[in-house]
Amino acid sequence: MSNSYELLVYLKNQNLIEDHLEFWWPNSNSFEILIAAILTQNTKWINVEKSLENLRELNFLSLENLASCDLSILTQAITPSGFKNQKSKRLIQLAKNIIEEFQTFNNFCQKVNRTWLLNQKGIGPETADAILCYACRQEFMVVDKYTAKLLSRFGYEFDSYYDIQSFIVYGINENYDKIIALYGYEISLNKLYSRFHGKIVEFMKRNPKV
């Protein structure tokens, strides 16, 4: 493998994502993704699903309801995700900041940028890009520990998150014409990035020691 395009081709041939999961992440383009992106920090997805179900029952999966919810109730609801005290405070503050800056979640999705997200307490590069890519449908490629581990299998080692991201994005943009031919239609960069990241995650889950 000499570039990320070749990695994409390799993963696409594995049939890792079902076609109905267009953007891979369940409930794509919803406020739930923003919450999940924070809850999933330092925990397994199965724990996030338990927390999301609790929040769903409490009707906390909306911007306004989260911003005005009781801290103690929220803390209890997200207990399965770990770091409950820290995450609950950060979620409420983030919701309040979004309302103050953007008024609505739809407006947030259209106008938020990476710098604003990185200035929010508890949001690092991976979480910011997950929110931008999956919740806001912006053209950001998420990379994570799975991406680093997979690339290392092909002999690639990187010093930072941004170095990995640059490698992936460069290969995609340089070979976009080939990618259109590969998919058979003009796939948007957001959808491509979403599915590429999803393919990496699914492949690594199925092949953890290959």
N, C-alpha and C positions, 0 to 999 in steps of 0.2 A: 504494500500500500504506500503510495507516494503522496497522496493528498486526501482531503476529506470527501471529495467527490467519489473516489474509489471506495471509501468506507461506506458511504451512503448506498452505493450500488450493491455492495456485499450484504449490508443489512436488509435492504429492500428485498433481496432474493430469499430472505429467511421467512418472509410472511409473518412478521412479528405483531402487526397491528391489524385488527379487524377493520374492514372498510367503513363500517358505520361509526367508528370512533374517529371522526374526521380530523379533530385536533388533538387526539389521544387523551388528553386530560378530561375526565368526566365533568359534566356541567360547565364546559368551556364558556368563557365570556360571561361569567356571573360573579357576583360579590363573594360567593362561597369560595372561589379560587383564591381571592386575596386572603381570606381567613386561613384557608388550608395551607397556603404558602408559608405562613408564619407558624402555624401549628406543627407542620412537618419538620421543623428545625430540630435536629438531635433526637429524632424518634422514628419509628416505623409507620408506614402508611396505615396499617391496620388500626393503630392507636388513634390516628387522625380521624379515621372514619367513625370511630366510637364517639369522639368529641363532636364531630359534625352532626351526628344523629342527635346528640343531646341538645345542641344549639338549634337544630331544626324543630325539636319538640318545644323549645322555649320561644320560638319565633325570633331568634337573635340573628338570623342570616339575612339581615338587611342593614344598610348603612345607618339609618336613623335609629333603629332599635338597638343596634350594637353600641352606638354612641351614648345612648341614654340608659343602658342596662345597669343593673346592680352588680357591682364589682364582685361581691362574695358569691353571687349566683353564677356569674360567668366563670369565676375561678373553679368552682365545683364542677361545672359542666365540662370544662376542658381538662380535667384531671388526667384522663387517659393519655393525653399527649405529653405529659411531663412538663416541668418548669412552669407549673400552672400559675403561680403568683406573678412571675415575670411576664409571661405571655398574655395574661388577662389584662394587666395594666397597659401593656403596649398595644393591644388590640383596641381597647377603648380610646386611648389617646390618638391612635392612627385614624380611627373613625371620626373623631372630633376634628382632627386636622384636615381631613378630606372635606368635611362639611364647611369648615371655615375658609378653605382655599378654593374649593371647586363647587360647592353647594350640593351637587348631586353625584351619584356614582357614575352615571353615564357621561357627565361632563368630565369627571376625573379620568375615565378611560380614554377620552379623546384628547385631553390636554396635558396629562401628567407626563413628566419626563424622568429620566433615570436619576438626575441630580437631586430632584425633589425627594424621590423615594430613598435614596442613599442618605439623605439628611434626617430621615425618620429613625427614631431609636429602635434598634433591633433588626433593622433591614440591611443586609449586606448584598454583595453583587449577585449571588445566585437567587436569593429571594426577590430582589428587585427585578431581575430579568424574568423570573417565573411569573410575576404579576404582570409585567409589561407584555410578555408573550402570550400567556394563556388567558388572563382576565381582560386585558386591554386590546388584545389582538394587534399589538405593534410588532415591528420587525426586529425582534431580539432573539438571539440564540442562547438558550440556557445550557450551561455546561455544569457538571457536578463530579462527584467522586467516581461515579460509574464511567464518565467520559475519560477521566484521567487514567483509570485502570485499564480501560479498553485500549486507549492509545498506547499505553506502556507495553501492551502485548505485541504491538507492531513496532516496538523500539523507539517510541517517541516519549520523551520526558520534557516537562515544561516547568518553569519556575513559578508561575502564577495563574490564577483564574483567567486573567485577561489574555495571557499568552495562548492558553488552550482555546479560548473563544475566538481569538484572531485567526488561529490555524483553521478552525472549522469554518468560519465565515468566509475566509479568503478562498478556500477550495470550492465552496458553494457558488460564490459570485463569479469566480473565474470560469466555472463550467455550467453556468445557468442554462445555456442553450442545449447542452447535452442532457441536463436534468429535465427540461421540457420534453425532449424526445423520449426520455426514460419513462416519464409519467404518462405521456400521450396527451397532455394538455398544459396550458400555461398556469402552473401552480404558483400561488402567491408565496412570497418569501416567509410571511408569517406562518402559513400552513405548512410550508416545507420545514421551517425551523421547529415547529411544534412536533411534527411527525418524526423528524430526524432525532430529536432529543428522546422522544418516546421509544423509538426503535433501539436506541442505545440502552436505555433503562431496561426494556423488556429483554433484550439480548443478554445483558449482564445478569439479570435475575435468573435466567434459564441456564446460563453458562458461567457460574461464578468462579470456577477453577480451571476453565479451559485455557 
